[in-house]
Amino acid sequence: MFSERLKELRESRGLSTKELADICGVGVRNYQKYESGDTSPTLAGFVTLADFFDVSADYLLGRDQFIKRLGK
């Protein structure tokens, strides 16, 4: 579920995998593995993604079906 949500969020922002890889501080191939479900980001990477997309961790993990903005 995480990989699907991540791809949906990236595409909704019109970002390439390279752009988001750069934001996460990882290589493109590593980022692509996140979207394919072959691997997961570190905890720090996960937090970076949640913060960047302004969504809850539960949404990214598929534990919540609705986007809940963090309201920073």
Secondary structure, DSSP 8 states (H G I E B T S, - for coil): -HHHHHHHHHHHTT--HHHHHHHHTS-HHHHHHHHHTS----HHHHHHHHHHHT--HHHHHTS-SS------
